[in-house]
Amino acid sequence: MDPVNGAGQRPRGLLFYAGSAGLLCVTFVEAAAVIGRHVGVPVMGALEIVQAAIVPAACAGMLIATLRHAHAAVHMLTERLPARTRQWIGRVGAVLAALLFAALCGGGAWLASEYWNSYEQSEVLHIPFRPLRALVAVTSAALAVAFVYVAWKPGKSA
């Protein structure tokens, strides 16, 4: 069974549409930039728009994969282990992932607070980095909490 789609069609949530909007924006802007280069009318700031649009798409994708337990995994070694050992290794992996995302949250929040009043922005279109940094910090915190839940919930882990 596909863990992303499940047995039937699940209703689409806000995360799905936020990530889809980001990816559609990236696709549209890059297509316009390529066409513009070929016809001699370059799209100024296309790279900046793509960089800004990829942040919510990546954040939504990571949250969806974590909440649906749909991360890519290779089970060549773990499938040969006893069920109890496999469950223990899954919990250890979830704790390590939670620590990683907690560290990313701390670093992202630190950068956001350090540069909050510096009016940091992109060079051509002046896209502000504040909301993007805040989104990364909040998403990292949510991912850390989700992995802590996975590590401590009873039954199947990771």
N, C-alpha and C positions, 0 to 999 in steps of 0.2 A: 504494500500500500504506500502511496506517495504521502509523506508526512506534511508536505506543504498544502496539498489539495484535500487530503483526507479521503474518506469513503465517498462523500458527495460534495457538491459544490457548497462551500462555506460562504456566508455573507461577507462582503468586502468591508473592511473597516477604514477608519480615518488614516491609519498608517499606510495602508495599501494605496489610497488615493494620493497621499502626500508624496510617497515615493514615486508613484507613477507620474505625477505632475512634474517632479524633478527630472525624471528620465526623458519624458516627452519634451521638456524644455531643452535639455541637452541635445537631443536628437534634432529638434527644429533649428536650434542655433548653429550647430555644426553643419547641418545640411545647407543652411543659408550661407555660412562662411565659405564652404567649399564651392558652392555655385558662384558666390561673389568673387572668389579668387579666379575662377575660370572665365568670368565675363568681364573682369577688370574692375569690379566694384567691391573692394574688400569691406568686410563687416568689422568695424572698429569695436574692440572690447569683447569679441566673441569668446575668447579664452577666459576672460574674467566672469562672464555670465555662466559659462560651463562650470568653472570652479565653484561659483556660488550655488548653482543648482544641484551639483553633485552631493553637497553636504546633507541636505534633507533627504535625498534619495538613499544615500548610504546609511544614514541614521535609521530611517524607516526600515530598510532591508535588514539591518542587523537586529533591530527589535523584533521584527516579524519572525525571522529565523530562530531567535532565541525563545520567544514565547510559544512557538509551534514545535520546538525541539527538532528543527530541520537543518541544523548545521551539517556541513559535509563532514563525513567521518569514514575512516577505513577501519574495519573490524577484523583484519586478518589475524591479529594476535589475541584480541580480547574475546573473540567468539570461541576460542579454544579453552578459555579459563572457566573454572566453576562459576556458577551464577552469583554466589556470595562475593567472590573476589572481583568479578566483573562489576557488581554493584558498588563495591568499595572504590574501585578505580574510577568509576564514573563520578562518584561523589568527590574524590580528590581532584579530578579534572574540573569539576564545577567550582570547587573552592578556589583553585588556581585561576580559573577564568574570572571569578568574582574579584580576586585580588588584582588581576591585571586591569579590569575595568574600573575598579576603585582608584588605582594609581592614575589611570588615564583621566578620570573625573577630577582628581586632585590637580593634576597638571593642567588640564583644560580650564578649571576654575581659577587656578593661579594666574594663568596667562590672561584670562578674561578680566580678572580684577586688576592685574598689573597694567593692562593697556586700555582699561575701560574709558578713561578720560583723555586718552591720547588722540582720539578721533582717527584711529587707524582705518584706512580705506584703500580700495584698489586704485591704481594709478590713472586709468583711462576713464572709467565710468563712475568712479568714486563710490563703489559699493561698500557699505560699512561692514567691518568684520565682527563687530560686537555681537549681533544676533547669531552669527554663525558659530562663534566661540561658545556662546551661552548654550546653543543647541547641542554642541558636541559634549559639553560638560554635563548637561541634563541627561542626554542619551546614555553617556557612560555610567552615570549614577543609576539609571533605570536598568541597564544591563547588569551592573554589579548586584543589584537587589534581585533581579531575576535569577541569576546564577546561584545566589545564596539560597533562594527558595528551592531551586532544583537540587541543591546539595542536601538540604534538610527535609525535604518532603518525603513522607513514607512511600514505600513501594519502589517502582522503577526509577532509576536515576540516570541522568544525562542521556 
